[in-house]
């Protein structure tokens, strides 16, 4: 069995595991990290298919820009959650 075929098979399994992990993750942060990792694995697949331009676009847009936007949205969500919980804690202490 050629080493290239083995590597491609492992890459396919890795992409499927990362995709299912990102899709079914119950923790938002873990899902975002798995999504970014998925983008990097897919870009390796594009390189293996000799589509270097698509791989570069996948890394910059798929993993980089989208990942940064998702992490920023997650951070804002966490700030709002902590603000909301601190306000509700103050209301219960005043009662």
C-alpha positions in Angstrom: 0.0 0.0 0.0 1.6 3.3 -1.1 2.3 5.9 1.6 0.4 8.5 -0.3 -2.8 6.5 -0.3 -2.4 5.9 3.4 -1.9 9.6 4.1 -4.9 10.5 2.0 -7.1 8.0 3.8 -6.0 9.4 7.2 -6.6 12.9 6.0 -10.2 12.0 5.0 -10.8 10.4 8.4 -9.4 13.5 10.1 -11.6 15.8 8.1 -14.7 13.7 8.9 -13.8 13.5 12.6 -13.2 17.3 12.8 -16.4 18.1 10.9 -18.6 15.9 13.1 -16.9 17.2 16.2 -17.5 20.8 15.2 -21.1 20.1 14.2 -22.0 18.1 17.4 -19.9 20.0 20.0 -21.9 21.2 23.0 -19.2 23.7 24.0 -19.2 26.7 21.7 -15.4 27.4 22.1 -14.5 23.8 21.3 -16.8 23.9 18.2 -15.0 27.0 17.0 -11.5 25.5 17.5 -12.6 22.3 15.7 -14.0 24.4 12.9 -10.7 26.3 12.5 -8.8 22.9 12.6 -11.2 21.6 10.0 -10.3 24.5 7.7 -6.6 23.8 8.1 -7.2 20.1 7.3 -9.3 20.9 4.2 -6.5 23.2 3.0 -4.0 20.3 3.3 -6.5 18.3 1.2 -6.5 21.0 -1.4 -2.7 21.0 -1.5 -2.8 17.2 -2.0 -5.1 17.8 -5.0 -2.6 20.3 -6.4 -5.0 23.2 -6.0 -2.7 25.6 -4.2 -4.7 28.7 -4.9 -7.8 27.1 -3.4 -5.8 26.0 -0.4 -4.5 29.5 0.2 -8.1 30.9 0.0 -9.3 28.2 2.4 -6.6 29.0 5.0 -7.1 32.8 4.8 -10.9 32.9 4.5 -12.1 29.6 5.9 -9.8 29.1 8.9 -8.4 32.6 9.4 -11.0 35.2 8.8 -14.1 33.1 9.7 -12.4 31.7 12.7 -11.4 35.1 14.0 -15.0 36.4 13.5 -16.4 33.3 15.3 -14.0 33.8 18.2 -14.9 37.5 18.4 -18.6 36.7 18.5 -18.0 34.0 21.2 -16.1 36.5 23.3 -18.9 39.1 23.0 -21.4 36.4 24.0 -19.4 35.4 27.0 -19.2 39.1 28.1 -22.9 39.5 27.8 -23.5 36.2 29.7 -21.3 37.4 32.6 -22.9 40.8 32.6 -26.4 39.3 32.7 -25.5 36.9 35.5 -23.9 39.6 37.6 -27.0 41.8 37.2 -29.3 38.9 38.1 -27.1 38.1 41.2 -27.4 41.7 42.4 -31.2 41.6 42.0 -31.5 38.4 44.1 -29.2 39.8 46.8 -31.4 43.0 47.0 -34.5 40.9 47.6 
